[in-house]
Amino acid sequence: MEKIVWTEDFSVGNSLMNEQHKRLIAMINDIADTDDASKIFDVIMKMFNYAAEHFTAEEDLMRLNNFVALEDHIGEHHLFSDKASN
């Protein structure tokens, strides 16, 4: 699998969110570095747990900025979490 390289095209214009997205990309790249099923599972679990933390921070930021599509975006977070936990 080819690694993802962060570019400014990924930027959402917020340094905290960008750093969190970079951390998620690093986890994806950790998976690209191994064929070890146990390590892949561990990274996926870390990603799942970190995604929950990220979603909370992102939703809080959206609330502070009166993001008009907040409820739709929260719905996307729930959909992702539901799919990832099954």
N, C-alpha and C positions, 0 to 999 in steps of 0.2 A: 504494500500500500504506500502511495506517495504521501509524504508529509505535507502538512498545511503550513504555509509561511504567512505570517501576519503582514498585511499591507494596510495602508491608510484607507483603502476601499472598505475595509471591515469596520472602520471607526464609526461609532454612534455619537461622537461629539461630547462624550463624558468620560473623563479619565478613569473613574472608578469602574464604570461598566466596561470600558476597553480593557482594563487590567484583568477583570474577571473573565472576559471573553478570551483574552490571551492565555489565562490559566486553563480554561477548558480546551483550547487548541493544544496546549502543551500535553494535556492528558490524552487527547486523541493521538498526538504524535508518539506518546509512550506506547500506545497499542501498536503503532506502525513499526516500532523498534523490536518487537518480539513475536515469537511464535509460541511462546509458553502460555498455555491455556489458563493456568493458575494466575499468572501475572495479568493477563487480559481481563479475567474475571475481577481481580482486585482493582484494576484501574476503572473498569466499568462501574463498580460499586462506589468508588471514590467520586466518579463523575456524577452518578445519580444523587449522592448525598450533597455534593457541591452545587448541583443544579438547584436543589431546593433552597440553599442559602442564597444563591444568585437570584432566583426568582423573587424572593422576599425583598432583597435590596433593590431590584429593578422595579418592582411594584411600588415600593415606598417612594422611590425617585419619581415615578410617574404620577403618583398622588400629589407630591409636592409641586409638580409642574402642571397639574390639572390636565394631564394627558387625556384627550377626548376619547380615545379608543381603549381606555384602561380595562373596562370589563371584557372586551373582546380579547385583549392580550392576556388577561388573567385566565380566560377560557382556554387559550392556547397553552398556557403553562399547565393547566389541569389535564388537558388532553395528552401532552407530552408525559407528564408524571404517571398518568393512568397506563399509557402504552409501555412506558419503561418498567413499570412494576409488574407487568403481566408476563 
